[in-house]
Amino acid sequence: MPSGDPAVEVTHEAEKTALDAFLSADPNREMATRALSIKSLGAEIVVRELSDREMQTIQQRSESKKMSSIDINAEVVGIAMVDPDLSSPEVIEKFNEKFGGFVTPSEVVKSVMKPFEVIRVGEEVMDLSGAGDDAVTQAKN
């Protein structure tokens, strides 16, 4: 039934409620991925969103080590990278040899990509993980 006030929007019973949305959400859903073209590599990579636990781990490491923004983004990208697989035997062998011992995915990322590419890819991962400008908006009443 219309309210007569154009500023008040009438909610129809067929619309999904917040409770319906939470109850129908799949906690085991697949993580979103995104293909990104990296100019300096001349190739595409694929990254995925981060889980809550991964975000907490990155935050704890960044606080304890007082990491720079490039280092934090390299951590984000190293964890989120789907393709190429930074834990593949080929990658491990090549970069362990280059660094003279065990190398982390974030070190691989920083050694292969340009600093601002690392930051931009990190921002893309954060967008996938719900930090994008359009992830949460004010409801229109």
Secondary structure, DSSP 8 states (H G I E B T S, - for coil): ---S-TTS----TTS--HHHHHHH--TT----EEEEEETTTTEEEEEE---HHHHHHHHHHHHHHT--HHHHHHHHHHHHEEES-TTSHHHHHHHHHHHTS---HHHHHHHHS-HHHHHHHHHHHHIIIIISTTSS-----
